[in-house]
Amino acid sequence: MKKNLLFITLAAAMLMSSCASKKELLSCREQNTTLTNNLQTTREDLAGKNARIASLEEQVEQQRRALAAAQESYNNLQQTLNQSLANASQNNISIEKLVDQINESNQYIRHLVEVKSKSDSLNMVLTNNLTRSLSREELREVDVQVLKGVVYISLADNMLFQSGGYDINPRAAETLSKIAKIIIDYSDYDVLIEGNTDDVPISRQNIRNNWDLSCLRASSVVQELQNTYGVDPKRLTAGGRGEYNPLQPNDTEVGRQRNRRTQIIITPKLDEFMELIGEAPATQE
């Protein structure tokens, strides 16, 4: 009897120990899954911040290059003026005629500067309005730049789409609505939606390669702007550049993330811009 009781006690203890071990194992697995998900989220957040830093550094470098180009243009203009004065002296051209030519050229240059300044001012207002409307969280995934009179709004692919897909994420709705409002307010601008990918190959049903993916993503954004937010489709163009327009090398996760983007490119209508410029003054013999 005592032996049976001892056996039952040992069996119960082993059973309870086994149950406890299973609970601990399940708990460890759950913790591991949570930690793995947190690690992945942290890595993605870090990659996004690093991409943003790289973008800001690139903008600073572009400003430096623009300043250097402006200085070079000024030096060239000074050389041209000095050469014109020398030629006038050698060819006995009257100073009055030369001054008239210089004044006419300067007037045209001032006209071009005024047109460019007007365009730049509109672009800066557009950019500032958009930037102010975006939250701090949205600005981590949206990059707004003005380059050579064109406004570039670059949207991270993980905000707009599921990985490898082209359906618009619901969480992108608020950001797209703000961009759509800016596009509608500035009705004199045309809009190109441009899809870009990294160089990682993709082959899924109805998506043969990165060319397809980039075009499908651009088309999805165009249709979202038209159907959901009422942007005039006559102002919209969709295009894809696949993996062939990278911002960074594709050999790092940060580089690949920067390259996976959809750009909304806002430009003044070309015909109206040319009307503002007008014809160049005729060169006097």
Salt bridges, closest charged atoms under 4 A:
ASP45 OD2 - LYS49 NZ 3.26
GLU58 OE1 - ARG258 NH1 3.18
GLU61 OE1 - ARG64 NH1 3.82
GLU61 OE2 - ARG65 NH1 3.81
ASP120 OD2 - LYS116 NZ 2.72
GLU137 OE1 - ARG140 NH1 3.23
GLU138 OE1 - LYS178 NZ 2.83
GLU141 OE2 - ARG171 NH2 3.12
ASP143 OD1 - ARG52 NH1 2.65
ASP157 OD2 - ARG217 NH1 3.82
ASP157 OD2 - ARG260 NE 3.37
GLU174 OE2 - LYS178 NZ 3.54
ASP185 OD2 - LYS181 NZ 2.94
GLU194 OE1 - ARG241 NH1 3.65
ASP198 OD2 - ARG260 NH1 2.93
ASP212 OD2 - ARG208 NE 2.89
GLU253 OE1 - ARG256 NH2 3.38
GLU253 OE2 - ARG260 NH2 3.25
